């Protein structure tokens, strides 16, 4: 077996070690790479920036632990922005029950940090069966559809939710998801009730969402960890998203080098034959 | 025969026609139908979830009693269900309770770990399978490389040619996403939409009957 054949059949453990180093080392040795802000991220930021303290943003954490690393930085950045602007927020997990455990502790922590009062500044609804029915029901009768919050308090008894009747009382719906949940929001909330929708989705799904963005069915988009990092830059609070961007940068470089080396080995060994 | 075939077809036909009419006809009757459909849907779904729960327990108990291959995993699955129910009953589903701790520190960690392994598999697969064997493969390789570099800050760092007014990796990635990608996605979405519409019509009119169980 010559050099090129060996290169073509490189042991996968070497690839694994290199990827591990490419992901871990940038967390310790930072280059401080600047992050360019995309127009789709800026659109969400500008929209929230222009809301008043009486406005309500509905955030749906439609995700599970597999995509937690990409979507929780988005969730935290958006909640921080809303709390800083004194915009009210209602958080739920319409599409995915697994999101409850990921979203609720972080929401509580951020609320404590910004000294926000439950029921007045924010409410957590949790999960309820039937995402499409819930989304449609919220357009007709918000309180009747959810009835109680996550802690079994009637929505009529909470000052924030007692004023919400339908999407006319919600300035923006943000779906954070690693699945097609944001499309359900477009189908049922935008098409039927003309609700304003924004999405925060994983990088692998970002390409799918551009038609909705261009058609104006989404007012903005956070695409993958980069979207989270961009939002963190905009609110001047770099956190998990920004920290992860350098790791992602080097892991992408490593994968591109692997592709080049793999092709080099393939063509050179074929040439020899 | 009537209960198994004709009745489900009649229910699907009536439900389909009523829901279509209520969507397009803005009357109080339409609102009544819509509101009740939502309440019914949620209630029926809860019963379906209970059914799913019993089915899960039954399948795993059968696996254990019959000592089917990998029956040991069924014990773990059932123990997990019992553990989470007991934890929730003891001190609720609040952040500081056992239920949430089990979820965050066991279930979520395992899920995230398994998913993270994808990065390694993708790298290995990219090394072995991503070959520039044809002109289409070369185009795919180039587009993938540009988007991968354009989506991370290091892509801009390498784009030294921007000083001469040329587009950076970021600009090129945005163009790929906004122009050729969007055209392809839109075509696919239209195809899927028309296909869904056709399938819905076939279901309502009773032409598509596979949901009745075979044939």
Interface residues (C-beta under 8 A of the other chain):
Chain A: X10 X12 X15 X16 X18 X19 X23 X31 X33 X34 X35 X36 X38 X64 X65 X66 X67 X68 X69 X98 X100 X101 X102 X104 X105 X108 X128 X129 X130 X133 X134 X136 X137 X140 X141 X145 X150 X151 X203 X206 X207 X208 X210 X211 X214 X223 X224 X226 X245 X246 X248 X249 X250 X251 X252 X253 X254 X255 X256 X258 X259 X261 X262 X263 X266 X267
Chain B: X31 X34 X35 X37 X38 X41 X42 X45 X46 X49 X93 X94 X95 X100 X103 X104 X107 X108 X109 X111 X112 X114 X115 X119 X120 X122 X123 X124 X126 X127 X128 X130 X131 X132 X141 X145 X148 X149 X151 X152 X153 X154 X155 X156 X157 X170 X174 X177 X178 X181 X182 X185 X186 X189
